[in-house]
């Protein structure tokens, strides 16, 4: 650990070894090209231009109705039960797969679920293969002590 009299902020060795995200680097390069006048539809990190990719009207109206109905609190960590039940039925009807509602996880974005998957599956020193550029797979591997 650091010397108590040392006022330099410290982070863990793991945090100090983190590297930048390749996908964010690529997105920055694309944004620079766009700023110089290039016509590019940037689909790298989910920053979709709503004038090009508008929210479908039924979804937009559903979001507004949920807000009017006071549905503004955090949902359960595994997702709302009616949604998980619908997913179970949808998967059974459209893919012939049988999963109970409690086997589904629903989140407000994929990153927490992907990270949790890495933590659940990767042991220290496991080798992990993933495409690049990709969204934080290098960080998840590092934080899981994988290679």
Z-matrix of the N, CA and C atoms (Angstrom, degrees):
N
C 1 1.456
C 2 1.521 1 109.03
N 3 1.312 2 115.31 1 170.15
C 4 1.456 3 119.29 2 -177.20
C 5 1.521 4 111.05 3 -78.74
N 6 1.312 5 114.05 4 157.47
C 7 1.450 6 121.89 5 175.99
C 8 1.528 7 107.94 6 -67.08
N 9 1.313 8 118.06 7 135.29
C 10 1.460 9 122.38 8 -177.54
C 11 1.517 10 111.40 9 -59.32
N 12 1.336 11 118.14 10 -32.17
C 13 1.468 12 120.43 11 -178.60
C 14 1.518 13 112.05 12 -81.78
N 15 1.330 14 118.39 13 -11.34
C 16 1.459 15 122.27 14 179.25
C 17 1.522 16 108.41 15 -78.00
N 18 1.329 17 117.74 16 120.73
C 19 1.468 18 120.86 17 -177.46
C 20 1.527 19 112.39 18 -92.33
N 21 1.329 20 117.87 19 3.11
C 22 1.455 21 121.14 20 178.73
C 23 1.523 22 109.44 21 -70.89
N 24 1.334 23 117.20 22 125.57
C 25 1.478 24 118.19 23 178.43
C 26 1.523 25 110.59 24 -62.22
N 27 1.318 26 116.05 25 141.92
C 28 1.457 27 122.37 26 -178.75
C 29 1.522 28 109.83 27 -119.99
N 30 1.305 29 114.23 28 149.38
C 31 1.458 30 120.57 29 170.12
C 32 1.522 31 107.05 30 -128.02
N 33 1.297 32 116.52 31 167.88
C 34 1.456 33 120.58 32 179.70
C 35 1.525 34 110.38 33 -66.52
N 36 1.318 35 116.19 34 161.44
C 37 1.464 36 120.53 35 176.23
C 38 1.521 37 110.44 36 -60.25
N 39 1.328 38 115.57 37 -37.38
C 40 1.460 39 120.31 38 179.56
C 41 1.530 40 109.87 39 -62.67
N 42 1.326 41 117.07 40 -46.65
C 43 1.466 42 120.45 41 -179.94
C 44 1.527 43 110.93 42 -66.51
N 45 1.313 44 117.26 43 -38.52
C 46 1.461 45 120.27 44 -179.51
C 47 1.523 46 111.85 45 -66.27
N 48 1.325 47 117.85 46 -24.85
C 49 1.464 48 121.46 47 -177.95
C 50 1.526 49 113.31 48 -88.40
N 51 1.338 50 117.97 49 -3.01
C 52 1.464 51 119.61 50 178.60
C 53 1.519 52 110.71 51 -63.12
N 54 1.320 53 115.66 52 145.38
C 55 1.470 54 121.43 53 176.24
C 56 1.516 55 108.28 54 -117.19
N 57 1.312 56 115.95 55 164.90
C 58 1.455 57 120.72 56 -178.92
C 59 1.521 58 112.86 57 -66.74
N 60 1.308 59 114.83 58 157.76
C 61 1.460 60 121.86 59 179.70
C 62 1.519 61 110.43 60 -77.73
N 63 1.325 62 116.00 61 126.05
C 64 1.462 63 120.65 62 179.51
C 65 1.520 64 111.49 63 -64.06
N 66 1.321 65 117.11 64 -36.95
C 67 1.461 66 120.00 65 -177.91
C 68 1.527 67 110.64 66 -69.88
N 69 1.330 68 117.87 67 -35.81
C 70 1.464 69 119.69 68 176.66
C 71 1.525 70 109.96 69 -70.30
N 72 1.332 71 117.40 70 -35.80
C 73 1.459 72 120.41 71 175.24
C 74 1.527 73 110.03 72 -61.34
N 75 1.331 74 116.57 73 -46.58
C 76 1.459 75 121.01 74 178.46
C 77 1.530 76 110.95 75 -61.91
N 78 1.325 77 117.28 76 -42.28
C 79 1.466 78 120.97 77 178.39
C 80 1.530 79 110.65 78 -61.22
N 81 1.321 80 117.12 79 -39.71
C 82 1.470 81 120.38 80 177.33
C 83 1.510 82 111.78 81 -62.99
N 84 1.330 83 116.76 82 -41.12
C 85 1.468 84 120.24 83 177.86
C 86 1.529 85 110.80 84 -64.23
N 87 1.326 86 116.13 85 -40.17
C 88 1.464 87 120.23 86 178.62
C 89 1.525 88 110.07 87 -65.90
N 90 1.326 89 117.53 88 -43.10
C 91 1.464 90 120.34 89 178.84
C 92 1.519 91 111.48 90 -62.37
N 93 1.333 92 117.62 91 -36.21
C 94 1.471 93 120.74 92 176.51
C 95 1.526 94 110.62 93 -64.65
N 96 1.329 95 116.71 94 -41.57
C 97 1.464 96 120.26 95 176.85
C 98 1.524 97 110.86 96 -63.43
N 99 1.326 98 116.85 97 -41.40
C 100 1.459 99 120.42 98 177.81
C 101 1.520 100 110.73 99 -62.84
N 102 1.327 101 116.77 100 -41.16
C 103 1.467 102 121.10 101 179.66
C 104 1.522 103 111.43 102 -63.58
N 105 1.332 104 116.70 103 -27.72
C 106 1.465 105 119.60 104 179.16
C 107 1.527 106 111.80 105 -86.72
N 108 1.354 107 116.83 106 3.59
C 109 1.455 108 120.25 107 174.44
C 110 1.516 109 115.81 108 108.83
N 111 1.327 110 118.60 109 -4.23
C 112 1.461 111 120.48 110 179.51
C 113 1.525 112 109.76 111 -68.87
N 114 1.332 113 116.81 112 138.64
C 115 1.456 114 120.74 113 177.42
C 116 1.522 115 108.52 114 -90.23
N 117 1.321 116 115.37 115 105.37
C 118 1.456 117 122.26 116 -176.11
C 119 1.520 118 108.33 117 -134.98
N 120 1.322 119 115.91 118 134.18
C 121 1.454 120 121.14 119 171.64
C 122 1.524 121 106.62 120 -95.11
N 123 1.310 122 116.09 121 103.48
C 124 1.457 123 122.63 122 -173.87
C 125 1.524 124 110.05 123 -81.81
N 126 1.315 125 116.84 124 106.28
C 127 1.459 126 122.16 125 178.90
C 128 1.528 127 111.23 126 -109.57
N 129 1.327 128 117.89 127 20.94
C 130 1.458 129 120.38 128 -172.73
C 131 1.511 130 114.03 129 -73.77
N 132 1.333 131 119.06 130 -43.21
C 133 1.465 132 119.28 131 -171.46
C 134 1.520 133 113.19 132 -129.44
N 135 1.312 134 117.34 133 23.45
C 136 1.454 135 119.98 134 174.17
C 137 1.506 136 115.61 135 81.34
N 138 1.314 137 118.01 136 11.24
C 139 1.458 138 120.92 137 177.81
C 140 1.521 139 109.17 138 -90.43
N 141 1.318 140 115.06 139 68.97
C 142 1.456 141 119.58 140 -175.25
C 143 1.521 142 110.45 141 -79.28
N 144 1.313 143 115.87 142 135.12
C 145 1.453 144 122.66 143 179.25
C 146 1.532 145 108.18 144 -71.48
N 147 1.345 146 118.79 145 116.55
C 148 1.460 147 119.71 146 -176.28
C 149 1.523 148 113.77 147 -67.92
N 150 1.324 149 118.17 148 -16.89
C 151 1.463 150 118.44 149 175.88
C 152 1.527 151 110.76 150 -76.22
N 153 1.333 152 117.17 151 -21.20
C 154 1.465 153 122.09 152 177.41
C 155 1.525 154 110.33 153 -98.26
N 156 1.321 155 115.90 154 -40.44
C 157 1.462 156 122.61 155 -178.13
C 158 1.532 157 108.88 156 -121.32
N 159 1.326 158 117.96 157 75.30
C 160 1.467 159 119.51 158 -177.00
C 161 1.529 160 112.00 159 -69.50
N 162 1.324 161 114.72 160 152.91
C 163 1.458 162 120.38 161 174.29
C 164 1.526 163 106.83 162 -66.85
N 165 1.326 164 118.37 163 131.09
C 166 1.468 165 119.93 164 177.57
C 167 1.532 166 110.75 165 -56.03
N 168 1.316 167 116.02 166 139.01
C 169 1.461 168 121.86 167 -175.79
C 170 1.530 169 112.98 168 -51.96
N 171 1.350 170 120.13 169 -47.27
C 172 1.477 171 118.24 170 179.95
C 173 1.537 172 112.84 171 -60.59
N 174 1.319 173 117.25 172 -36.51
C 175 1.460 174 120.41 173 178.32
C 176 1.522 175 110.32 174 -68.60
N 177 1.323 176 117.31 175 -44.92
C 178 1.459 177 122.26 176 178.99
C 179 1.524 178 110.23 177 -58.62
N 180 1.335 179 116.51 178 -45.94
C 181 1.465 180 120.91 179 179.67
C 182 1.529 181 111.19 180 -66.33
N 183 1.328 182 117.16 181 -37.88
C 184 1.464 183 120.60 182 177.61
C 185 1.518 184 111.96 183 -64.31
N 186 1.328 185 117.10 184 -38.89
C 187 1.470 186 121.56 185 177.51
C 188 1.524 187 109.47 186 -63.55
N 189 1.332 188 116.38 187 -45.45
C 190 1.467 189 120.03 188 179.72
C 191 1.532 190 111.10 189 -62.79
N 192 1.340 191 116.52 190 -41.91
C 193 1.461 192 119.75 191 -179.79
C 194 1.521 193 111.03 192 -65.41
N 195 1.312 194 117.10 193 -41.19
C 196 1.467 195 120.34 194 178.29
C 197 1.529 196 110.10 195 -60.97
N 198 1.318 197 117.22 196 -39.67
C 199 1.468 198 120.90 197 177.86
C 200 1.533 199 109.91 198 -64.46
N 201 1.338 200 116.61 199 -45.45
C 202 1.473 201 120.36 200 178.67
C 203 1.529 202 111.43 201 -62.08
N 204 1.345 203 115.73 202 -31.93
C 205 1.462 204 120.38 203 179.80
C 206 1.529 205 112.72 204 -81.00
N 207 1.321 206 116.95 205 1.62
C 208 1.456 207 120.59 206 177.59
C 209 1.515 208 114.41 207 80.04
N 210 1.318 209 117.50 208 18.41
C 211 1.468 210 120.53 209 179.55
C 212 1.531 211 108.96 210 -84.91
N 213 1.333 212 114.38 211 72.10
C 214 1.465 213 119.78 212 -175.12
C 215 1.521 214 113.07 213 -119.32
N 216 1.324 215 117.77 214 2.85
C 217 1.462 216 120.98 215 179.36
C 218 1.524 217 110.32 216 -88.93
N 219 1.319 218 115.64 217 164.38
C 220 1.453 219 119.90 218 175.82
C 221 1.527 220 109.74 219 -63.10
N 222 1.317 221 116.95 220 138.69
C 223 1.461 222 119.14 221 175.25
C 224 1.531 223 109.67 222 -78.39
N 225 1.333 224 117.45 223 171.27
C 226 1.466 225 119.57 224 174.13
C 227 1.538 226 109.85 225 -56.35
N 228 1.318 227 117.17 226 152.26
C 229 1.471 228 120.76 227 -174.71
C 230 1.518 229 113.19 228 -61.91
N 231 1.324 230 118.98 229 -24.10
C 232 1.465 231 120.52 230 178.72
C 233 1.532 232 112.37 231 -99.07
N 234 1.333 233 117.74 232 2.45
C 235 1.456 234 122.15 233 178.77
C 236 1.515 235 111.43 234 103.50
N 237 1.330 236 115.60 235 161.65
C 238 1.458 237 121.01 236 179.78
C 239 1.526 238 110.81 237 -66.45
N 240 1.328 239 116.02 238 135.83
C 241 1.463 240 120.95 239 -177.24
C 242 1.535 241 112.48 240 -57.02
N 243 1.343 242 119.97 241 -45.73
C 244 1.476 243 118.38 242 179.90
C 245 1.535 244 112.70 243 -61.15
N 246 1.309 245 117.60 244 -35.20
C 247 1.465 246 120.73 245 178.00
C 248 1.529 247 109.96 246 -67.36
N 249 1.327 248 117.37 247 -45.06
C 250 1.462 249 120.50 248 179.70
C 251 1.531 250 110.79 249 -64.26
N 252 1.324 251 116.75 250 -35.57
C 253 1.470 252 120.34 251 176.20
C 254 1.526 253 110.84 252 -66.04
N 255 1.331 254 116.59 253 -40.84
C 256 1.471 255 120.57 254 177.02
C 257 1.522 256 110.89 255 -63.44
N 258 1.315 257 116.46 256 -40.89
C 259 1.461 258 119.90 257 178.88
C 260 1.527 259 110.74 258 -63.39
N 261 1.310 260 115.90 259 -41.39
C 262 1.463 261 120.07 260 178.75
C 263 1.524 262 110.14 261 -59.13
N 264 1.331 263 116.70 262 -46.44
C 265 1.456 264 121.17 263 178.91
C 266 1.514 265 112.94 264 -65.69
N 267 1.334 266 116.35 265 -40.34
C 268 1.465 267 120.83 266 -179.51
C 269 1.529 268 110.73 267 -63.24
N 270 1.314 269 116.80 268 -46.50
C 271 1.464 270 121.53 269 -179.73
C 272 1.531 271 110.24 270 -62.89
N 273 1.321 272 116.70 271 -39.55
C 274 1.473 273 120.42 272 178.76
C 275 1.526 274 110.27 273 -65.91
N 276 1.331 275 117.28 274 -45.75
C 277 1.465 276 121.58 275 -176.78
C 278 1.525 277 113.22 276 -70.30
N 279 1.322 278 116.94 277 -39.82
C 280 1.467 279 120.50 278 -171.83
C 281 1.523 280 114.53 279 -98.73
N 282 1.332 281 116.94 280 -21.20
C 283 1.458 282 119.14 281 -178.21
C 284 1.526 283 113.09 282 -125.76
N 285 1.315 284 116.97 283 -3.53
C 286 1.456 285 120.29 284 178.71
C 287 1.518 286 113.73 285 67.93
N 288 1.312 287 117.86 286 22.19
C 289 1.463 288 122.11 287 -179.45
C 290 1.520 289 109.75 288 -104.59
N 291 1.312 290 116.19 289 138.54
C 292 1.462 291 120.91 290 -177.58
C 293 1.529 292 110.37 291 -106.79
N 294 1.324 293 115.63 292 106.76
C 295 1.461 294 122.42 293 174.04
C 296 1.513 295 108.20 294 -130.72
N 297 1.322 296 115.71 295 135.94
C 298 1.459 297 120.57 296 176.87
C 299 1.523 298 109.68 297 -73.78
N 300 1.318 299 116.33 298 155.83
C 301 1.464 300 120.89 299 -179.58
C 302 1.530 301 111.90 300 -56.56
N 303 1.336 302 117.05 301 -34.50
C 304 1.471 303 119.06 302 -178.43
C 305 1.528 304 113.23 303 -75.80
N 306 1.331 305 116.96 304 -1.03
C 307 1.468 306 120.78 305 174.92
C 308 1.525 307 111.88 306 -93.58
N 309 1.322 308 117.56 307 -0.37
C 310 1.464 309 122.07 308 179.34
C 311 1.519 310 110.03 309 -100.89
N 312 1.315 311 115.53 310 143.52
C 313 1.462 312 122.41 311 171.19
C 314 1.525 313 106.96 312 -119.31
N 315 1.315 314 116.55 313 133.06
C 316 1.454 315 121.72 314 179.09
C 317 1.519 316 107.14 315 -124.49
N 318 1.326 317 116.63 316 130.75
C 319 1.460 318 120.63 317 -178.78
C 320 1.516 319 109.73 318 -136.01
N 321 1.320 320 115.72 319 164.51
C 322 1.461 321 122.21 320 178.75
C 323 1.516 322 111.07 321 -83.89
N 324 1.298 323 118.23 322 44.25
C 325 1.455 324 124.28 323 -177.98
C 326 1.511 325 108.68 324 143.08
N 327 1.306 326 115.99 325 155.14
C 328 1.463 327 120.61 326 -174.38
C 329 1.529 328 113.45 327 -80.00
N 330 1.329 329 117.86 328 -26.11
C 331 1.462 330 118.97 329 -172.42
C 332 1.519 331 115.14 330 -55.81
N 333 1.339 332 120.20 331 -46.74
C 334 1.472 333 117.91 332 179.55
C 335 1.525 334 112.42 333 -61.45
N 336 1.329 335 116.87 334 -36.80
C 337 1.462 336 119.64 335 -179.47
C 338 1.521 337 111.34 336 -71.75
N 339 1.331 338 117.04 337 -39.45
C 340 1.468 339 120.04 338 178.03
C 341 1.531 340 109.82 339 -63.77
N 342 1.335 341 116.66 340 -45.94
C 343 1.465 342 120.10 341 179.59
C 344 1.528 343 110.33 342 -60.99
N 345 1.334 344 117.00 343 -43.80
C 346 1.464 345 119.93 344 179.12
C 347 1.526 346 110.88 345 -62.05
N 348 1.330 347 116.99 346 -36.16
C 349 1.469 348 120.62 347 177.69
C 350 1.518 349 110.35 348 -64.10
N 351 1.336 350 116.91 349 -44.47
C 352 1.469 351 120.03 350 176.63
C 353 1.525 352 110.17 351 -58.62
N 354 1.334 353 116.76 352 -46.04
C 355 1.455 354 119.85 353 -178.67
C 356 1.528 355 111.44 354 -63.47
N 357 1.322 356 117.21 355 -32.91
C 358 1.457 357 120.96 356 -178.49
C 359 1.526 358 112.83 357 -78.25
N 360 1.336 359 117.81 358 -27.49
C 361 1.460 360 120.59 359 -171.89
C 362 1.526 361 115.80 360 -108.66
N 363 1.326 362 117.69 361 -24.35
C 364 1.466 363 120.81 362 -172.15
C 365 1.516 364 110.63 363 -98.24
N 366 1.324 365 115.23 364 125.81
C 367 1.461 366 121.46 365 171.93
C 368 1.526 367 108.47 366 -97.97
N 369 1.338 368 117.25 367 158.59
C 370 1.464 369 119.33 368 177.06
C 371 1.528 370 110.95 369 -52.31
N 372 1.320 371 114.62 370 135.48
C 373 1.465 372 124.27 371 177.90
C 374 1.532 373 113.80 372 77.26
N 375 1.338 374 119.03 373 -0.99
C 376 1.464 375 119.42 374 173.37
C 377 1.523 376 108.86 375 -62.72
N 378 1.321 377 116.16 376 143.10
C 379 1.464 378 120.71 377 176.58
C 380 1.520 379 108.72 378 -90.45
N 381 1.339 380 115.51 379 131.80
C 382 1.458 381 121.78 380 -177.10
C 383 1.520 382 107.92 381 -120.09
N 384 1.320 383 116.87 382 131.12
C 385 1.462 384 122.29 383 178.61
C 386 1.525 385 107.65 384 -111.75
N 387 1.328 386 116.58 385 129.61
C 388 1.459 387 121.29 386 178.09
C 389 1.527 388 108.12 387 -150.15
N 390 1.349 389 116.61 388 155.29
C 391 1.465 390 119.44 389 179.72
C 392 1.526 391 110.54 390 -75.52
N 393 1.315 392 116.41 391 156.14
C 394 1.462 393 120.40 392 171.50
C 395 1.515 394 108.39 393 -130.13
N 396 1.304 395 121.11 394 146.58
C 397 1.467 396 122.26 395 -3.55
C 398 1.520 397 110.53 396 -71.37
N 399 1.302 398 114.98 397 150.74
C 400 1.455 399 120.44 398 177.05
C 401 1.525 400 108.14 399 -149.41
N 402 1.292 401 114.70 400 169.54
C 403 1.457 402 119.97 401 -173.91
C 404 1.524 403 110.70 402 -87.73
N 405 1.313 404 116.46 403 97.26
C 406 1.463 405 124.80 404 168.82
C 407 1.520 406 116.46 405 63.72
N 408 1.331 407 118.98 406 12.46
C 409 1.465 408 119.06 407 177.23
C 410 1.521 409 111.16 408 -60.51
N 411 1.330 410 117.15 409 -35.96
C 412 1.467 411 119.21 410 177.46
C 413 1.526 412 110.92 411 -63.91
N 414 1.315 413 116.80 412 -39.88
C 415 1.467 414 119.57 413 179.23
C 416 1.518 415 111.41 414 -68.44
N 417 1.338 416 116.73 415 -42.68
C 418 1.455 417 119.98 416 -179.61
C 419 1.526 418 110.48 417 -63.61
N 420 1.338 419 116.76 418 -39.37
C 421 1.456 420 120.37 419 177.37
C 422 1.525 421 110.11 420 -62.84
N 423 1.322 422 116.46 421 -47.13
C 424 1.470 423 121.98 422 179.37
C 425 1.530 424 111.08 423 -59.99
N 426 1.329 425 116.59 424 -47.73
C 427 1.459 426 119.98 425 -178.06
C 428 1.521 427 112.76 426 -69.30
N 429 1.323 428 116.76 427 -17.84
C 430 1.470 429 121.60 428 175.99
C 431 1.526 430 111.45 429 -94.09
N 432 1.329 431 116.99 430 4.04
C 433 1.468 432 123.54 431 -178.47
C 434 1.521 433 112.28 432 63.70
N 435 1.329 434 115.86 433 26.02
C 436 1.458 435 119.90 434 175.05
C 437 1.515 436 110.02 435 -88.50
N 438 1.327 437 114.71 436 177.61
C 439 1.465 438 121.44 437 179.52
C 440 1.511 439 108.02 438 -117.21
